[in-house]
Amino acid sequence: MDRRRRTILGGAAATVVALAAAMPALATTAVKPYAVPVGIEYDVTPLFSVDDSVPETSDPSQQYRMVGIPDGLGAHSNGDGTTTLFMNHEFTRPTLSQPVVGGPEYRGAYVSKWILDAEGNPISGERAFAMAGVTHRDVDHIMLYDAFTSGPPIMLESLGFAKRGEGVNFFQEGRSTPGGSLPINTNGGGLSYTHTGMYGIFPIIEATPQVRSECGLRQVSNLRASLVMDRIGGMLSSAGTLVLWNDHMR
């Protein structure tokens, strides 16, 4: 049987599997790869690693860099010779990161969306928040997992809706109330409404009728998009972010 030589392209950031011979590495990468060959069928070529940067997809004038520890990867072909790679970035709890060079700092895990060329080299990247086609300015409503009082301020800062250290002030000033600039947890949240021990579905149950304008007295007026964040993430945990929008308001 004909055995075609396969190449694993790996780095401290990503491992991409492809057919054919080893491909050239990104010039800035000199980090020992995570994956090492254990047989003659495989070659390992680093593509990109921590602190390597590429133009930001949505704003090429800025540089977007790989930071943290990759914990989970997924990729799909774009049909034009390029590939989209999603990467989850993990950090220890107090660690701050700055994915956009010179941009805001973030605390906690998040997902990046990288574009790879036909040879597997990264050509652009950005936070996966842009996947929904919305920006922070488009979000009129947020649902957060609030198992503890400290959670929502931290999550609000991690999502970029409040500067570091100002999440508590956001709530104290009333900006999160139904009549505030950005209503949050309009069902009362897990602390006031219900907490079954598996609260994650309830934020979605509230966000869905909100974007449908079906919430009566607690309805957020002129709602375009609602953002749902399930859990805060962290060590031995996970977090997911969902954006729902009203097509009639976009």
N, C-alpha and C positions, 0 to 999 in steps of 0.2 A: 504494500500500500504506500502511495506517495505521501511522504511526510513534509508538509510545507513548514518552513522555518517561521516561527512566530517571534515577535518582539514585544517585550513588556517595557513600556516607557514609564519610568518611575521617578519620584523625587520625594522630598520631605513634604510635598504638598499633594501630589497626585500620581496615580499609576494608571496609565492608559494602555489598553491592550489593542494591538493592531497586527495585521499580517505584513509580511515582507521584512526587509533587512532593518538594522538599527537606524534610527533617524537622528539628525543633528540636534544637539541640546541648545537650549537658550543660553546665550553667551554669558549672562550674569550668574548662572548657577554653578556652584562648585561645592555643593553640600552632598555628603554621602547619602545615597538613596536608601529608603526604607526597605525596598524589595531588592534582593540579591539573587542572581541566578543559581539554581541548584542542579542544573543539567545543561547539556550542550544545545538544547532546543530553544533556550531563552537568552536574550541579551537585555541588559538594563541600561537605559539612558535617561539621566535626570533632565526634566523639562523646565521646571521652575520650583522655587523654594521660598522659605521665609525671607521677607524683605525684598524679594524681586517685585518689580512693578511694571505695569503696562498702562496704556491710556484708558481712562474710564470710558465705558461704552456710551453712556448718555452725555458725557462732556469730555471729549478727547483732550481738552486743554489741561485737564487734571490727570494726576497719576494715581492709579488704584493698585494697592500692593497686597501681597499675601501675608497674613499675620496669623499667629496662634498655632494650634495643633489641629490638623485635619482629622475629623471624626465622622466619616460618612461621605461618600462620593456617588454621584450618578451622572450619566452622560447620555446624550442622544444626538443623532445626526440632524443637521439643519437642511439637508438636501441640496446644499450649494457648495459642498466641499469642506465646509466648516463644521465644527462640533461644539455643542453647548455642554459645559461641565458645571454641575452644581457641587459646591463644597461647603460642608459645615465646619465652622471655625470654633474650637473650644478653648476656653481660658479658665484659669483659676479664678475664684470668686472676686478677689479685689483687683484683678488685672484690668487695666484700661487698654484699648486698642485704637489705632488711628488708621483705618483702611485707606482712606483718601489722604494722600500726602498733604499735610497742612490743613486738613479738614477737621470736623468734630471728632471727639473721642467717645468711644462706646464701652460699656461694661457688659460682659456676658457673651454668650454664644450667638452667632448669627450665620446666615447662609449667603454665599457669594455665587454669582453667575459669571462664568468665564467663557470666552469664545476662543476656541483653538482653531488654527489654520489646518490645511490639508496634511501637514506634516506633524501635527500634534502640538505645535508651539502656541502658547497663549498670545493673543493679539489685543484683547481688551477684557475688562472686567468691571463689575459693579455689584452692589448689594442686591440680593434677589428681591428686595422690596419693590424694585422697579418692574418686576414681572407683571404686576397687575395693571400697569399702565397708569398708575396714580402717583401723586406726590403727597407729602405731608399736608399741603394746603387743600387737597381734595377730600381729606378724611374729616367727617363731621361728627363721628360717633365712635367710641371705643368700648370694647368689652374685655376686661382683664380678669384673669384668675386670681382671686383675692383670698386665698386660704389664710393669709396673715395680713395685718394692717400694713406691714412694711413692704409687701409685695408690689402693689400698684405704683408707688413712687419710683421704685427701682425699675420696673418694667417700662414706665413712661420715659425715663431717662435712656434706657437701653434702646428703645424704639426711636429715639431722637426727637420726641415731642417736648421734652424739657431738657435743659442743660444739666450737666452733672451737678448734683447737690441741690437742685431746685425743684425736684419732683414733689417734695412735701409742700412747698409753697404753692405749687400749682393747685393742690387740693384745698389748702387753707384759704386761698384767695377766692374760692368758689368757682373757678373756671371749669370744674368738672361737673357742676350741678346741671339739672335739666335745662336751665336758662343760661348756662355759662357758655363760654366760647368753644368748649369741646366736651360735651356731655359724656360721662364715663359710667359704665355699669348702671344703666337706667332701669334694670330690674331689681336693683337693691344690692346686687352682688352676693357672693357666697356668704359674707358676714351678716347680711341683713335679710336676704331673701330665702336662700336655702343652701345647704351643703350636705349632700348625700354621702360624701366620701369619694364620689366620682363626679365632681362638678363640671368637668370639661365640656359636656354637651350643652349645658344651660346658657353659656354666653352665645353660642350659635343660635339657640332657640330664641333668644332675645334679639340678636342682630338681624335675623331673617325678617321678622315682621316690621322691624324698624325701617329696613330698606324698602319694604312694601307699603309703608305709611299706614300700618294697621295697629298702632299702639295707643290710640286714644289720647288721654290726658298726658301720658309720658312720651308722646311722639316727638322726636327731634324734627323740627321744621326744615324743609328744603334739604333733606339729607341726600347727599350724593354717594358717599362711600362709608362703610362701617368696617373697622378693623377689629379682629378678634385675636387675642393672644392667649393660648391655652398653656398655663403653667409658666413658671419663671425660669426653668432650666437649671443648670448647675451640675455638680458632681453626681453621677449615677442617676441623672434625671434627663428630661428632654423638654423641648418646647416647640410649639408649632404656631405659625401666624397665618391667618386667613383674612382676605379682603373681599368683602361683598359690596356690590354697588348697584345703584338704581339706574338702569339704562335710560330712563326718561329724563334723568337729571344730569347725565354726562354731556 
